[in-house]
Each structure stands twice: as structure tokens, then as C-alpha cells.
Amino acid sequence: MATPSETALEHSETLWFSSDVIVLRAGSRIFRVFVAILKEKSSVFADMFACGDCLRRS
């Protein structure tokens, strides 16, 4: 059985939107989460996203 690090992840080109959403991975599950919610609920995430450039990396 493949471990999560060995499993290739794919996203849909037509249904994957990057603006103000990040992907968090926990094991083999991935979650699309709104940055605004993370910033509102966590000072750690608020500091991480303060630069603005981190959302533009691909």
C-alpha cells in the first residue's frame, strides 16, 4: 500500500480556484480552506499570510 508521500495528488484544471484559497494536507487528505477564515481564527496563519506573496506561489 502506498503511503501518502508516495501517492501523486491531482487537481482538476477546471474546478480548482487559487484566489484566497489554500490547500492543507493532513496525511492522505487535502482540504481547500479560505485564507480569510484561517486569518480570522489564528494569529499564526494571519502572520503567515501577512506578506501577500505566499498566496501567489504555485
C-alpha positions in Angstrom: 0.0 0.0 0.0 1.3 3.4 -0.9 2.0 5.9 1.8 0.7 9.5 1.4 4.1 10.8 0.5 4.3 8.3 -2.4 0.8 9.0 -3.7 0.6 11.6 -6.5 -2.1 14.2 -5.9 -4.0 15.7 -8.8 -6.3 18.6 -9.1 -9.0 19.5 -11.6 -7.9 22.2 -14.0 -11.5 23.4 -14.5 -12.6 23.3 -10.8 -9.5 24.4 -8.9 -9.5 28.1 -8.0 -6.5 29.6 -6.3 -7.7 33.0 -5.3 -7.9 33.3 -1.5 -8.0 29.6 -1.0 -5.1 27.3 0.1 -4.8 23.6 0.3 -3.9 22.0 3.6 -2.7 18.4 3.6 -3.2 16.0 6.6 -1.9 12.6 5.7 -3.7 11.5 2.5 -6.5 14.0 2.8 -6.3 17.5 1.3 -8.6 20.4 2.2 -9.3 23.6 0.4 -9.6 26.4 3.0 -10.5 30.1 2.7 -7.5 32.2 3.8 -9.8 34.7 5.4 -11.2 32.1 7.9 -7.7 31.0 8.8 -6.5 34.6 9.4 -9.6 35.4 11.5 -9.3 32.3 13.7 -5.5 32.0 14.0 -2.9 34.7 14.7 -0.2 32.2 13.4 -1.9 32.0 10.0 -2.6 35.7 10.0 1.1 36.3 10.4 1.9 33.7 7.7 -0.3 35.4 5.1 0.6 39.0 6.0 3.2 39.1 3.2 0.7 38.5 0.4 3.2 36.8 -1.8 2.6 33.4 -0.2 -0.8 33.1 -2.0 0.8 33.7 -5.4 3.2 30.8 -5.3 2.4 27.9 -7.5 
